[in-house]
Every structure is written in C-alpha cells, then in structure tokens.
C-alpha cells in the first residue's frame, strides 16, 4: 500500500468518525439513521430475532412471528451469512447497527479512492471522488432511510471496478485481482441487497465496455469476460444465500408484477434539481418531502462545485466516454420516463426489479471518476475568461428563480404545483394528504423551495469568484476542491439523524403479553415487525419480499380494514368469521387518538385440530369464494387443493395430538387416532415444510398439504404417530455444499497463488 493510500484511508475514516462520533463514542443509547425508517421498522427487530436464535444454537430458516409464519433464511436482507454479521453476535444490536453503517460507508470511500487513484488521479481528486460516493444523495440518503443492505452491498462495487482495471491486460498478469473480483462480488451478494448487486453488475458491465472501447483491455472483449468471471465466481461463493433467495422469490407475491409496480420508484426528471438544491422538495424536518416517491430514492445531491468539477472532467476522449457511461446509467434510472424502460423492463432479472431509480448509484460511480479527472485538471488546465461570467449568469438565473418561486405564486397556485404527484396515475406521492390542506405547511414549503434556490445562487457567485482568482493564483484550485468537499460534508451533516434506543420500547406493548397468551395471535399493522423482538405472534408483517402469494391473496381478501365490524361493546367481528383459522384474538387499532387492543369475538381455533370432513377445490378463485361463503364453517370442514393419500371418515370420539418438542424450524408431533383423520396446523403453509416419521409411528410416509389456502394439513391413519414437521429447503442444502466447495477451492488456489508469487519474488 502506498503512503498516499494510507493517508487517504485515515482521512476517510476520520470524516466518517467525526460525522457519526456522537453515536459511536459519546452516547451508548443513540442509533444512527432516522427513527421513522427501516432500522426502526424492521432491521432492528429482524436482527434481534436472528441473533437471539443463533446464540441459542439455532440457525432460523422460518420466522413464526410475522405473517402467521414466514420464510427467514430465504430472505437475503438479514444477511445471515455475511461475515460482518459476526459483529451483531458480539455487540448490542443498536451498537452493531452503528458500526455496520460506519464501516461500510468507510469501505465505500476507501475502495472508491483506490479505484480512482489508479486512474492517474492524485490524492485530493481521488479523495473528492470518495466524498461524492459516501456523502452524495444517491448513497448517503439510504443511511437516512436505514437501508442497511443497500449501504453494505454498494460498498463493494468500486473494488470490482478496480479489479477490472487491474485485469485489463489479461488474467495471467493479474490473477490476484481476479480473486479480489470474486471476493468483492461474493461479499456484495452476501451483504443482502440483491437489487444493488444487479445495479453494480450493470455498472461494471458498462465500465468493461468503456475499457474495451478505449482499447485498454487486450483483447478488446477481455473486460467483458472479466465481469462475467467476477460475478459468476462471486455467485458460486455466495450460493448459500443465492439459492434459497431465488427459491423464496418463486413463492413471493412479488413474482407477478404489474406495469405500475415495475414503474414505481423511477427517478423523476424534476428531481435532477436535487443535484444542487437538495431541500427544494422538502427537508424532512419542518417541511416533509412532498415530491414523488420517497426522498431517499429521489435525491442526487453532488453540490454546485461538484457539478462544476464534473463538467471540467469532460475534456478528452476518456472523459467524454466516462460521462456517456454516467448518462447511460442515468437514463436507466429515469425508468418509465424514457422509452428505454419498455426494453429494460422486459429483460431477464430487470423484469422483476421494482425501482429503476436505484440506478442513480451506478451513475454516481461514473460521476465520481469524471469528477476526479476534473479536479485533477483544475491544477493544470487554463479556463476561458468567460467561465466566471457564465457562472455569474447561472447564479443570476437561480436568484431570479428563487425570487419568482417565493413571490409569484399564491398559496393555492403553489399547492397545485405540489400535488402533481397525487394526481399521477403511474407514480405515487407518499406525503400525508392532509399536509396539502394546511396553508401553514404550504407556505413553509414554498419558502424552503425559494431559500434552496437562493443558496444555489450564493454558491454559484462564490464559485465564480474562486474560478476568477484561480486563473491568477493556481492554489485557488485547492480552494475549489475543498469547497466541493465542504459542500458534501455539510449535506451529510444536514441529513444525519439519530434516535434513542429507548424508542424501541413501545408503551402499548406493556399489556400485550397479558392479553395475547400462548399460541394466540394479534394483528398489529402499526409496527408489525416488532413482534420479532416482543416474541408475539402477528398475522401481519413488514417485508413484501417474504410474503407468499398465498398469504397475500388471503390477507387482501379477508383481513382488510373493511372486513371488520366494530361492536358497541368495543369488540370486533370479521364478517367472514375466518379469524379463528389464524388464532387471531386481538387487533391493535387507533381509537380516540391512541392505540387500543380490540378483542376479536370469534374464539380462536387450537394450534392443532383433527378433522373428519374435507372438500377439494383446486381452483384458487373457487377456493377463496368458498371461504367467503356464509355456509362455510372452518371448524368443521377443511378445504384442500387435492385429494389426500389417506381418506378420513367420521365416527365417534376423536384422537389426541400434542407437540412434544419445538423450535422455529421444527416440531415433534405425537398423536393417537381411533380412525383416519386429517391434522390441521394453524400456521402458515410453505412447500418446504416436510413431515418424516420417527420410531413408533404407524405411518412410513407423511404428506404436508395446503389447507384453507394458507395453512398446513397432514393426513393421518388410525394408530399412534410420532413424526417431525420440519422446514427443510433443498435449495439451502445444495447452496451450502456448493459454497463450501467453492470457498475451499478459492482458499486453496489463493494460497497457491500467494506462495508462487513469493517464489518468483525470491528468484
């Protein structure tokens, strides 16, 4: 490692430490990120559940606490097999989250520096590129939203690009960098956010085309081959995560995606203004974001000076080609706003990807390297005397626009401009609708938009002065670059958020364990994933990737708010009387300005129940229609999708059935039946649940069938039974063996390569 590399690494680490130091060192009770976004809503609870299970000696594949039971290891975002997860086993969860965010932000900055500095950019320009990546809106705003998977996965992308640079002369000269590419791709797969793996892969593919086009890869097609090798090898190393994730995706309701769903979270053209005016559409404080989609998906801040430096980097063939790569990624990010979307949304993998706006991260990779080239040119290039004049002209334009925004619109006219997102049929605005009826809010929003433009004008005036003096004093180049660095740091500080770990203590849960006892479930749609930390069983959840299509269809049909009737005594009744199937006893609902527990009138069914009667409905629409029928009694009749191998029959008396042993992924069931019956387990169904006999069972083979569309049914013959009902995913087992084999080969060849290098150096 060169001296400059060490210095840059220390500066990057220092900047992140100073920014997050209060949460890392000064207060043990602070959690980085906003207290209303995904760390608070899901990641804290998800990782608390996983850590508790792992420390108890159980690697959880099934999560019984949300969606009446759902897959867990098939979801990539818990990142169970990512090496950094060890930190969560050592530190308290909130401190591990702080370390997670800080580490990956530092890692992204350092890898960006290494990649850019190897492209003939000096220390300060390469450091500026790191700041663009770490603190630019495309990445940093995901810190605000608590997207831990995004932050971790994205951090490895520059290392892959660096590996491509090092391998452009062929594998023989840079075998070690091929292994670095394998490792970086594997880490990005394991880090949990597969959409950002796709985005990084597209960016790497675009960069390989650039290398091939400029003739820096010999033969020219070699960089393309190198990309395929890196991500192919990385996928094999990460098979332990990828195979279950793909298998789980097949059952998710998100496999059938509408055009509207795919179009959502495209980057909106008007949000290009956030490159220089990040607060124009709101600042998430006094003026909540009022633009389309979410602010953290629609911010592209790079700063006024950063944008100027980027344009300085467009000189020469390489600068223009890199800028063309950036433009290509930006067009992909615009998604449904461009004709290109009609093609990309039909390509394999991309046809399952919601949120093409996330490609702004790929755009930022190329923006960073072009910006570094521009910063390097500042020290050698002479500018036209018209440049400061042009900057002043643009400054006057922004100043006039600010005055016009602040004074030329009435409140009603400005409100009409703000609600364009609410009127759009294809895209959504997530701002609370009542805000647009509040004149005080509209006035604050209008004032903030004007102020945001005034700030841009002031920065442009200051930049024009610096550029003017730079022609006379070269050292002003340092001032311009430092101006850009300061802009990025001020933006990062403005959108830095922390909240207290005490916020996870929910007052309304203090009475929950006393009213929700044993196997009973509740319906908490307010903060559903906290059920994982409170260890209460919930029929709802906050994670659309793991919600099965079966459960989604059932939930939308029978558990919507309009299916409940509030009784005069404060209890609630579902109009279809199907709540007993899910053992639902209480609903947490807003009442009189606070959250209250409302008791469900229908008594829940037991967790295990034996049935004599069943009917077969293989068509989903017919099955759901029968569930809606007032003549259907879920306590007496099962609805199966095919005829069971063992036919039950009615008779006097009933058998007994108990659970003698249990954890998240298996239960041992013992039963004694006087006749053939069907056992219903009122937990959510998955095709990965298997039943196998233990010693003493009368049956040699058991089948697990979907019952009542979402539950599990097991046909039992007369006699004694002792069997295990377990979650057994063959894709996970195959992935484990493939990953183990590939990692052994990776280590073996890596050690061999290292020893060979030492011998060559010794000779």
N, C-alpha and C positions, 0 to 999 in steps of 0.2 A: 504494500500500500504506500502510495506516495505521501509526502509531507502535506501537500495541499488537501489530499483526501481526508487525512486525519483532522486537519483544521476545519474543513467543511463539515465533517461529521459532528465535531464538537459544537460548531455554530448552530447547526440544525437542531441538535439535541438541546442546546441552551435556549433556543427560541421556543421550542415546544414546552420545555420545563418552566420557563418564565410565564408562558401563557396559561398553563394548567397547574402551576405550582401550588395554588391555594388548595385544590382538591387532592393533589398528590402528597403534599407535605404538611400544610398548615392546619388542615382540618380533616379528621378521620371520618367525619359524617357527611361529606359532600360527595355527590355523584355527578360526574361530567355528563353533559347533554341536557336538553330541555326536560322539564318534569312532566310534560304532557305528551311525549312522543314514545318511540318504540322501546327504549330501555325501560321506561316506566310501565308501558302497556304489556310488553311480552318478554324481552330478553332477560330481565332480572328474574322473573318467575321461571322461565324456561330453564335457565342455567342453574337456578337454585334447586329445581327438581332433579336435574341430571346429576349435579354434584352430590346431593344427598343420597341418591341411589348408588352412584359409583363408590362413594365412601363406605356404603353399607355392603359392597361386594356384588352389586347387581348393575350390569350394563343395560339400561332400559331400551327396549325396542317398541314398547307400547306405553302410551300415556293414558291412564284411566281417568284423568281429572278434567279433560275438556272434550266437548263433542260426544259425551257419553262413552268415551274411549276413542283413541285415535293413534295412528302410527307416530312413532317418535324418531327412531333411527333412520327412517326413510326420508325425513326432512333434513336437507343439507344445512340449514341455518344454525342449528345447535352446534355444528362443527365439532362433534364428539371426537373425531379422530385427527383433529388439527393439533400439532404439537404444542401450540401456545395454550391449549386448554388445560395443561398441567398447572398453569398459574391459578386457575379457578379452584383447583383442589388444595392449594396452599393458602391463599388469601381469602378473606371475606369477599362475598360476591361483588359488593359495590366497589371495593378497592381493586379487585381483579378487572372490573369493567374500566376503571380509570386507567389502569396500566395497559389494558388492551388498546384503548383509544390512543394513548400517548405513544405506545410502542409502534403501532402501525403507521401513525402519522409521521413519526421519525423515520421509519423504514422507507416509506414512500419518498420522503425528501432525500434521503441518502442515496437510494437507488437511482432517483432522477438525476442527482448530481453526478453519480458515476457514469451514467449513460451519456449525459450531455457533455461532460468534461472530456470524454473520449472522442467527441466530435469537434475537436480543435476549438473548444470554448474555454476561456480562462476560469479562474476561481470565482470571481464576482458574478460574471454572467451565468455560470452554472448554478451558483447559489440562488440567483434570481429565478432560474427555471424551477428549482426546488420549492421556492416560496409560491410560485404560480400553482404548482401541483398541490402543495399542502394546504394553502390558505385560499385558493381560488374557490369560487362558488360551486363549481362542478363537483368538488370533493369535500370541501370543508362543511358545506351545508348538510351533508349526511352525518357529520358529527352532531350538528344541532338536532337532527331528527333521530339520533340514536341508532342508526343503521350499522350495527357492529359488523355484520357480514360484508357490507359494502366497503367499509374502511379497511378491513383485513384483506379482502380479496384484491382490491385495487392496488394495494401496496406492492404487489409482486410484478405488476405489469412492466415497469421500467427495467427490471432485471432481465426480463425476457427480451426486450428490445436491445439491451446491452449485449446479451448473448448472441443475438442475430448479427450485431455489428462485429463481434469478435469472430464469428464463424463465416463471415462473408468470403474468406479466402479458401474455405473448404474445411471438412471435419478433421482431416489429418493434422492440420496446423493448430487446431483449437478444440481438441477432444474434451478438454476440461470444461470449456464453455458450453459444449453440448450437454454435459452433465448438469451444469448450472441451469440451463434452459429446462431440462427435465425436472429438476428440483423446484424451480420457481413455478412452473406450470402445475406441478403436483400440489404445492402449497396453496396456489390460488384455487384449485379445485376443492381442497380440504377446508379452506377458510370459510366456505359456506354460501357465498352469493353467486350462484351459477350464472345469473344474467350478466354479471360483471366479468365472469370468465369469457363469456361469448363476446362481450364488448372489447375486452383486452385482446382476444384472439383476432377479431376483425381489425383492430388497430395494428396488431403485429403483422397480419397479412398485408395490410396497406403499406406498412413500413418495408416489408420484404419486396413489394412491387417497386417501391421507391429505390431500394438498393439494387434491384435487378435493372431498373431503367437507367440508373446512373452508372451502370457497369461496375459497381463496387462489389458485386458478387460474381465469382468466376467458377463454373459457367454461370450465365445470367439467371438461369432458373434455380440456381442453388439456394438463394434465400427463401424461396417458396417452399422448397423441400425441407429447409431447416425449421420453418414454422410448423409444418406438419409433424416433423420428428419431435419437436419440443412438446407440443400439445398432445400428440399421440402417446409419447413416453410418460408425460405427466398424468394422462388419464389412466394408464395402466397402474402407475404407482398409487393413484387415488381410487382404484376400483372399489375399495372397501366402502367408500362413500358414494361413488357414482352409480354403481349397480343398484343399490337399494333406492337411491333418489329417483332413478329412471323408473324403477318398478313402482314406486309410490306415485309417481306422476301419472301412471296409467289409470289409477283409481280416482285421481283427484277430479273434482268437478271443473277444474280449470283446463281440462283437456279439450272441451268443446267451447271454443272461444268465438264470440260474435265479432263482427267488424267493429262495433262500438267499443268492445272490451280491448281489442288489439290497438285501436286508435288512441285510447286513453293514455295520458302522460306522454304524448308527443311534446317536443319542445315548441313553445308558441313563439311566432316571429316577433311579437311585440316585446317579448322578454329578452331580446337581444340588447335592449336598453339597460338591463341589469349588468352588462359588462362594465359600465361606468357609473350607473346610478342604481345601486342595489336596493335602495329604500323606496324607489318610485311607486311600487305596488304595495307598499306596507313594510313595516319593520318588525312585526311580531311582538311589539310592546303595546304602546298606546293605540297603534293602528295595525290590527291584524291584517295579514296578507289578503288582498281582495282580487288578485288576478286569477287566471285559470289554473287548475290543478293545485298542487302544493308548492310552497315557496322553495323547499329544499330540492324539488325536482326541476325547478324553473329558474334557478339562479346561475349566472355565468360570469360572476364578477372577476375582472382581471385588473381593474384600475385604469385611470386615464393615462398615466405614464406607462403602464404595462402595455396598453394598446398601441401607444405611440412607438414603444420599443419594438413591438411585434412588426409594425409596418417598416421599421428600419431594417428588419431582418429579411425583407423580401428581395433584396438585391441578389442577383446571380441566379444561375440555373437551379442550384440546390435549394436556395431559399424559396424560389417560386414553386418547385416541386413539393417541398415540405408543406408550404402553405396550401397547395392543391390537395394534399392528403388531409390537412385540417378541414378544408372546405368540404371534402367528401364525407368525413365523419359528421360534420355539422348538418349536412343535408340528410344523412341518415337520422340524426337526432330530431330534425323537424318532422319526421314521420309522416302523419296523414296530411300535413300541409303541403306535401310535394308529390308529384306523380310517381317518384321513385318508390313510394310506400306501396303502391299497387303491385310492384315486383317483389320487394323485400318481404312483405307480409305473407308471401306465398312460398318463400324459400324454406327448406327444412331447418328446423330449430327456431329460426326467426318467426315462423308461423305460430309458435307457441309463446312468443315473448311479448308481454304487455310492457309498455313504457319505452318506446324507441327514444324518448328524450334522454335516456341514460347514456346515449352515445356521446353526449357532451363531454364525458370523461375521456373518451378517445380523442375528441377534438382538442382537449386540454393538453394531452401528451405532445401533440404536434405544435400547438401554440407555444408550449414551454420551450421546445428546442429552437423554434424560429425566433422566439423572444430572446433566447440566449445568444443566438447569432447576431440579432440586432443590438444587444447590449455590448457584444464584443466589437461590433462595427462603430459604436459610439466613440471609441478611443482612437480610431484611425480614419474614419470617414469624414469628409467635408460636406456640410449641408448647404443647400441653396439659401440665400438670404430671405427667400420668400417663405421658408418653412415657419419661422416665428410669426410672420404676418398671417399665414394660413391658420396657425393655431389660435391667434387672436380672433380671427374671423369666426372660427368654430366656437370659441368661447362666447363671443357676442351672440351667436345663434342660440346657444344654450341659455344665456342670460335672458334673451328675449323670450324664449320658450317658457322659461320659469315664470317670467312676469305674466305671460299670456295664460298659463295654467292657473296661476294664483288669482288673476283678476278678471279674465274674460269670460269665465264660466259662472253661471249661477249654481247654487247648490243642486237644483233639480237637473240642470244640464250635466253637471259633474257626476251625479248619481247615475244618469243614463249611460255615461261612459263606463262607470264602474261595473254595471250589472250585465255587460255584454256576455260574460261567461255564464251567467244564469240562463240566458236566452239561447245558448248554443246547444243544439241537439246532440252533437257528436262528442263534445268535451264538457267538462264539469268545472264548476267553481265550488270549492269546499268552505268558503267563508260562510259564517252563520247568516242565514237570510234576514234575520231581524236587524242586523247591523245596517243594512241598506235602507232601513226605515228610520234610522236615528240621525237627525240633522247634525248633531254634535260630532258623530263619527265621520260623516261625510265631509264636514268642514276640516277635521283633523287630517283626513286622508288627502284632501285637496292641498292643504298647507304643506304636508310632508312631501307630496309629489313636487311641488314648486321648490321647496328647500333642497330636495335631492338634485334638481336640475341646477339650482344656484351653486351648489357645492361643486358640481362638474365644471361649471363656468369658471369658478375661482381656481380650481386645479389647472384648468387649461391656460388661464392667464399666467399662473405661476410657472407652468411648464414652458410657455413661450419665452418667458424671461430667461429661464435656465438654458434653453436652446440658443437664445441670442448670445448670452455670455459664453456659452460653450465654444463658439466659433473664435472667441478671443482667448479663452483660458481652457485648455484641454481638460484640466482637472475637474471642470464642471460636469464632465461625463460621469465621474463618480457620484456627483450630487444627484444627477438624473436617475442613475440606477438605485441609489439609496432612497430617493423619492418613491420609486416603484416598490421597494422593499417595505417602506413605512406604510404605504397605502395598503399592502396586503396584510400587514400586521394589525393595522387599525381596524380593517374589516373583520379579521378574525376575532379581535377583542370585542367588537361591537356585537357579534353574534355568538360569543361564548356564553354558555348557560351552564348553571349547576343547580342542583336541588338537594334537599336533605334526605338522607336515607330513611328518616322517620316518616317520610311521605308514603312509604310502602305499608305503614300501619294504618289500615282502613277502619275508621270508627264503627262503620256499620257491620263489620265482621266480628265485633266483640261478642255479639249474641248469636252469631251464626252457628257455631258448633252445638249449642244447646238446642236449637230448633231443627238442625239438619243432622240427624243422628244415623250412625251405621251406614247402610248401603243407600240411603236416600239421596236424591239429587236436588239441586236447586237450579234456577235459571237466572244467571247474572250476566246480562248483556252490557252492563255498565263498564266493568273492568274484568272480563271473563277469565283472563289468563292468571289472575291472582289465585285462582283455585288450585294451581300447582304448588304454591307456597303455603296456602292455608290448608291443603290436603282435603278439600271439599270437592265432591263430585258435581260437575257442571254439565248441563245439556248444551251449553253454548261454548264458544271459544273465539280467539282472535288469531287466526292463521289460515288463510284461504288455501294455502298450498296443500295442507294435510287434511282438509275437509273433503271427505269422499263424496262422489257424485250421489251415491245412495242417500247419504245423510243430508246433503244439501237439498235434494228434492223433497225429502221428508220434512225437513225443517221449514222450508219455504211453504209447504202445503199445510202444516199443522201447528207450527209454533210461532207464527207471525203475531204481532200485537192484535190484529183484528180477529184472531181466533179465540181471544179470551173475553170472558164476561165478568165484570166486577159485580159482586153481590152486595146487597145492602149491609150485610154484617162485615164487609171488608175482605171476605174471601174471594177467590176467583175460580171460575169453572171454564174448562176448554170445551168448546161447542161440539167437538168430535169425541170427547171422552177417551182420548188416547194417551193422556198424561200418565196413566198407570204403567204403560209399557216402558216408559223411561224412568220409572220410580221417582217422578217429579213431585216434590212436596211443597216447595216454596218458590215464589218469584220475588226477586228484588226489583222494585219498581219505584219511580219517583211519585211521591204522594205528598201534597200540601207543602211543597218546597223542600222536602227531604226524601231520603231513600228509606223505604219500608219493606218489611217482609210480609208478603201476602200469601196466606195458606191456600193451597190447591184443595178443592173439595173432594175430588176423587181420591180414594185411598190407593197408594202405590202397590203394584204387584211385587211379590218377593223376587229376589235375585234369581232364584232357581224355581221353576214351576214345571210340573208334568202335565202333559195334555193327551187326551184321547182322540180329540177331533181336529181335523185339519182340512184345508181346501187348497187346491193348486191353482195359481194364477201366474203364468209365465210372462204375460204382457204387463209392463210396468204401469201403463195407464189404467188398465183394468184393476191391477192390484191396489193402486192409490185410490181408485174410485170405490173399491170395496171397503177400504179403511174409512172412507168418508161416510159410508152408509150408516144410517141410524140403527139398522138391524144387526150391525156387526158388534160382537162382544169380544174384546181382546182377551178376556179372562177365560173364555171357553173354547175359542177356535183359533188355530194358527193358520196363517197364510204362507204357504211355501211356494217356491218357484218351480219345483219339480217333485215328482213322486219320491218319497223316501224309500230306502232299501228295506227298511223294516216297517211294516204296516201296523199302526196301533189299533186297538179295539177297546170299546167301552166295557166296563164291568164294575163290580162293587169294590169299594175301597181304592186306595191309591198307594203308590210306593213312597219310599223315603229317599231323599237326596240331600247331601251336605257337601260343603267344601272343607277339606281337612288340612289343606296347605295352600299358600298363595303368595305370589309377588306380582310385580307389574306384568310379567310376560307369561306366567303360567298359573294354573290352579289344579290341584288334585281333587277330583270329584269322586265321591263314594255314593253308591245308590243300591237300593234293593227294591225290585219291582215284582208284583204278582202277575203282571201281564205286560205285553208290549206297549210302550208309551213313547212320547217324544218330549225330550227335555228342552225347555226354553231357558236360555241365559239372557237376561235383560241387560246386556252390554252390547255395544256396537259391533257389528259384523265386519270382518275383513277376510278376504280369501286366503290370508296367510295363517289363520287360526287352524290348528290341526288337533286331532284327538288321537292318542295312542294308548293302548291297553297296558295296564300294569298286572303284576301277578295277582291272580284271584278273580280276574274279570271273566265273565261268561262270554263276552264278545271278543273276537280276534281282530275286528276291524271296526272303526267308528268313522262316521262322516259328519262334517260340520256344514250345515245348510243355512242360507239366509232365510230368516223368518220375519214376517211382518215388515219386509223390505230392509230393515236396518239391524235386526237382532240375530242371535245365533241359535240354531236348533240342532239337536243331536238325537237321532232315533236310537232308542234303547230296547233291547229284547228283554223278556222276562228273566229274572235272576239277579245275581249280585254283580255289581260293576265297581271297578276301581280303575280310573283312567286319568291321564293328564291331558288337560286342554291347554295348549301352548301356542304362542306366537312364534312361528318358525318360517322365516323367509329364506328360500333357497338362493335368492339373489344376493343376500347378505353373506351367506356361507361361501358362495362362489367368489364374491368380491374379496373376502378375507384371504382366501387361499391365493388368489391372483395377486393381490397386493403384497402378501408376504413373499411370494416367489420373486416378484419384480424388485422389491426392496433388497432382497438378498443378492440378486444379480447386480443391482445398482451399486451396492456397497462393495461387492467383490470386484467388479470392473473398475470402480473408483479407486479402490486401494491399489489395484494392479497398475492403473494409470499413474498414481502418485509415486509408486516405487520405481516405475520405468522413468519418470521424469527425474527422480533423484540420481538414478544411474547415469542418465545422459548428462546431467549437470556435472556429476563427478568426473566423467570421462573428459 
